[in-house]
Amino acid sequence: MNLVWVGLLVLAVLTAAARGTMEAVSKAAFQSATTAVELSIGLIGTMSLFLGLMRVAQDAGLVQALARALRPLFRWLFPDVPQDHPALGAIALNLGANMLGLGDAATPMGLKAMQELQEINPARETATDAMCTFLALNSSSVQIIPALVIGLRAAAGSANPAEIIAAAVLATTCSTVVAVTAAKLLARTAYFRKSRPQGGEA
């Protein structure tokens, strides 16, 4: 990926030199750097608000309540994970953060969930069905409040930064349904069943 970015930068400089627009490219680069800093500062308030709400929800036991409410769904999604296993709590936290559009807050819980799932993995070099399903679910998670995008729109001066909520919910719901369906169907194919760790999902 680093080579790709270097290639793009070199190509841009060479193109600007060939077309005689080096001054415009330099000006745009510095202007973009300034805009990036302004947007980052503008995001502090929004991210602090939603991260604080997540911490309050966690300390108040709301996340644990969410995990209990989602237990029937988790039983279907992760049938090979014991009902009271710590992995399910970490998965609930991860999904809760993703639903609020807080990718940075979701990442640590996602890593924790994978570590917990690895503890019950009989073949450490092969991912279980539960791990694959969680990865698909985490990558395409439904977003009820896309906080980061709303913050970016607000920092950029949008008149109605929250107007994308309906579109975000629809798009991420579709992506989640497709991802989970694909994970479940692939888990039933002969190729992946052959490599499934012993003791994994049937």
Residue pairs with C-beta under 8 A, 6 or more apart in sequence:
12 25
13 22
13 25
16 22
16 24
16 25
38 155
39 152
39 155
39 156
41 155
42 151
42 154
42 155
42 156
43 148
43 151
43 152
43 155
45 151
46 147
46 148
46 150
46 151
46 154
46 155
47 102
47 104
47 147
47 148
47 151
50 100
50 101
50 102
50 105
50 145
50 147
51 102
51 105
53 100
54 96
54 97
54 100
54 102
54 105
57 63
57 96
58 93
63 89
63 92
63 93
63 96
64 89
64 92
66 92
66 96
67 74
67 88
67 89
67 91
67 92
70 92
70 95
71 83
71 88
74 81
74 88
74 91
74 92
75 83
77 130
77 133
77 137
77 180
78 87
78 88
78 91
78 130
78 133
78 134
79 201
79 202
80 120
80 128
80 129
80 130
80 199
80 200
80 201
81 87
81 88
81 117
81 120
81 130
82 120
85 116
85 120
86 116
87 113
87 116
87 117
87 119
87 120
87 130
90 109
90 110
90 112
90 113
90 116
91 109
91 113
91 134
93 106
93 109
93 112
94 106
94 109
94 110
94 113
94 138
94 141
95 106
95 137
95 138
95 141
97 103
97 105
97 106
97 109
98 106
98 138
98 141
98 142
98 143
99 141
99 142
99 143
99 144
99 145
100 143
100 144
100 145
100 147
101 143
101 145
101 146
101 147
101 148
101 149
101 150
101 168
102 147
102 148
103 148
106 138
106 141
110 134
110 138
113 134
114 131
114 134
117 128
117 130
117 131
117 134
118 124
118 131
120 128
121 127
121 128
121 131
121 197
122 197
122 198
122 199
122 200
123 197
123 198
126 195
126 196
126 197
127 135
128 196
128 197
128 200
128 201
129 183
129 187
129 196
129 200
129 201
130 200
130 201
132 183
132 186
132 187
133 180
133 183
133 184
133 187
136 179
136 180
136 182
136 183
137 176
137 179
137 180
137 183
139 179
140 172
140 175
140 176
140 178
140 179
140 180
141 172
141 176
142 169
142 172
142 173
142 176
143 168
143 169
143 172
144 165
144 169
145 165
146 164
146 165
146 168
149 164
149 168
150 161
150 162
150 164
150 165
151 161
153 161
153 164
154 161
186 192
187 193
187 196
187 201
